[in-house]
């Protein structure tokens, strides 16, 4: 496949998808190896940057997605009459931070770190696509664990979790530092005070869709 054809094919696939597409899947569809695919992706990125295109190619933890640039959010919103997204609450940001740096973790772990009941905020973040279930752990009660999603990476402009800024030197507890019986019990009962923050204000998007 000629380079111009490869560029066009990659652009067409990502535009039609509208969602992140894994490198392996793209390579198979375009009949090229992943190294060649990465070079084509870099060329497409250069083309967009060179002409100040309204589109950009985002790398999202082993996948690619075609999105609009954040600086064009206002005209997009005006044209499509998209409602302004509500900023993330402090509770949501705090919960996302805990999960992003320790994932996969249970609600009980989040609650132990925060000191308040976090079920509602975890559930809401999951509904908004920033978190997803990541299976269960083998402790009494087998609580569900949670992790961040590709949507989370896109919203915060990250290529992968490796791009998260480093934590302060203070050692934060991990899920495996907690007593399994206490962790399980906390996932099954509401023993912590309720969250007082506004749990409905939980999305801050860079308007890239």
C-alpha positions in Angstrom: 0.0 0.0 0.0 1.4 3.4 -1.0 2.0 5.9 1.8 -0.8 8.3 0.7 -3.2 5.3 0.5 -2.1 4.2 4.0 -2.7 7.7 5.4 -6.1 7.9 3.9 -7.1 4.4 5.0 -6.0 5.1 8.6 -7.9 8.4 8.7 -11.0 6.8 7.2 -11.0 3.9 9.7 -10.6 6.2 12.7 -13.2 8.7 11.5 -15.7 5.9 10.9 -15.0 4.4 14.3 -15.4 7.4 16.4 -13.8 5.4 19.3 -10.3 4.3 20.2 -9.1 1.5 17.9 -6.2 -0.8 19.1 -3.0 -0.8 17.2 -3.2 -4.5 16.6 -6.7 -4.2 15.1 -5.7 -1.3 12.9 -2.5 -3.1 11.7 -4.6 -6.2 10.7 -7.2 -4.1 8.9 -4.6 -2.1 7.0 -2.5 -5.2 6.3 0.7 -3.7 7.8 2.9 -4.4 10.9 2.6 -2.3 14.0 5.9 -0.5 13.4 4.8 0.6 10.0 1.4 1.6 11.4 3.1 3.8 14.0 5.1 5.6 11.3 2.0 6.2 9.3 0.3 7.5 12.4 3.2 9.9 13.1 3.0 11.2 9.5 -0.8 11.8 9.8 -0.1 13.7 13.1 2.5 15.8 11.3 0.0 16.6 8.5 -2.7 17.7 11.0 -0.2 19.9 12.9 1.4 21.4 9.9 -1.9 22.8 8.5 -3.4 23.6 12.0 -6.2 21.1 11.3 -9.2 21.0 13.6 -8.5 17.3 13.9 -5.8 15.6 15.9 -4.7 12.0 16.3 -4.6 10.9 20.0 -2.6 7.9 21.3 -4.6 6.2 24.1 -2.7 3.4 25.8 -2.1 1.2 22.8 -4.9 2.6 20.7 -5.5 5.5 18.3 -8.5 7.9 18.1 -9.4 10.7 15.8 -10.7 13.7 17.7 -11.3 17.5 17.4 -8.9 19.9 19.1 -9.8 21.4 22.4 -9.4 25.0 21.1 -12.3 24.5 18.8 -14.7 23.4 21.5 -16.6 26.7 21.5 -17.6 26.8 17.8 -18.4 23.1 17.9 -20.6 23.7 20.9 -22.3 26.7 19.3 -22.9 24.8 16.0 -24.2 21.6 17.6 -25.9 23.4 20.6 -24.0 21.0 22.9 -24.7 21.8 26.6 -21.6 22.9 28.5 -20.3 20.0 30.5 -20.3 20.4 34.3 -16.9 20.5 35.9 -15.7 17.6 38.0 -16.4 17.9 41.7 -13.6 17.8 44.2 -15.0 14.4 45.3 -14.9 13.0 41.8 -11.3 14.3 41.2 -10.2 12.8 44.5 -11.8 9.5 43.7 -10.3 9.4 40.1 -6.9 10.2 41.5 -7.0 7.4 44.0 -8.2 4.8 41.5 -5.8 6.0 38.7 -2.7 5.6 40.8 -3.8 2.3 42.5 -6.0 0.5 40.0 -7.6 -1.9 40.0 -9.2 -1.2 43.5 -12.5 -1.7 45.2 -14.9 0.9 46.5 -13.8 -0.2 50.0 -10.3 0.8 49.3 -11.4 4.2 48.0 -13.5 4.7 51.1 -10.6 3.8 53.4 -8.4 6.4 51.8 -11.0 9.1 51.6 -12.7 8.4 54.9 -16.2 8.8 53.5 -18.7 6.6 51.7 -17.8 6.8 48.1 -20.3 4.4 46.5 -22.3 7.1 44.8 -19.3 8.9 43.2 -17.8 5.7 42.0 -21.1 4.6 40.5 -21.6 8.0 38.8 -18.0 8.1 37.4 -18.7 4.6 36.0 -21.9 5.7 34.4 -20.1 8.6 32.8 -17.5 6.3 31.3 -14.5 7.4 33.3 -14.3 4.2 35.3 -15.2 0.6 34.5 -15.4 -2.7 36.4 -12.2 -4.7 36.3 -13.3 -8.0 37.8 -13.4 -9.3 41.4 -10.7 -10.1 43.9 -10.4 -13.3 45.8 -11.2 -12.1 49.3 -14.4 -12.7 51.4 -17.3 -11.2 49.5 -15.3 -11.0 46.2 -15.8 -7.3 45.8 -15.8 -5.7 42.4 -12.6 -3.7 41.4 -12.5 -0.6 39.3 -10.1 1.0 36.8 -9.9 4.0 34.6 -10.9 3.9 30.9 -9.7 5.2 27.6 -12.3 7.9 28.0 -10.5 9.0 31.2 -7.2 9.2 29.2 -8.8 11.2 26.5 -10.4 13.7 28.9 -7.1 14.4 30.7 -5.0 14.4 27.6 -2.9 11.3 28.5 -1.4 8.8 26.1 -1.3 6.1 28.8 -1.3 5.8 32.6 2.5 6.1 32.4 1.9 9.8 31.6 0.3 10.4 35.0 2.4 13.0 37.0 4.5 11.4 39.8 3.0 11.3 43.3 4.7 13.2 46.2 7.3 11.2 48.1 4.8 10.4 50.9 3.9 6.7 50.6 0.2 6.3 49.9 -1.5 3.1 51.0 -2.2 0.4 48.4 -5.2 -1.9 48.4 -2.8 -4.7 49.4 -1.7 -2.9 52.6 -5.3 -3.1 54.0 -6.7 -6.0 56.0 -8.7 -8.2 53.5 -11.4 -8.8 56.1 -11.9 -5.1 56.8 -11.8 -4.3 53.1 -14.4 -6.9 52.3 -16.6 -5.9 55.1 -16.4 -2.2 54.1 -17.5 -3.1 50.5 -20.6 -4.8 51.9 -21.7 -2.3 54.5 -22.1 1.5 54.8 -20.0 2.3 57.8 -18.6 5.6 56.7 -20.2 9.0 56.7 -22.0 10.0 53.5 -20.4 12.0 50.8 -21.3 15.7 51.2 -20.0 17.0 47.8 -22.2 17.3 44.8 -21.9 13.9 43.1 -23.8 15.0 40.0 -21.1 17.4 38.8 -18.7 14.8 37.5 -17.6 15.4 34.0 -14.9 17.7 32.6 -14.3 17.0 28.9 -12.0 18.7 26.6 -14.7 18.8 23.9 -12.7 16.6 21.6 -15.6 14.6 20.2 
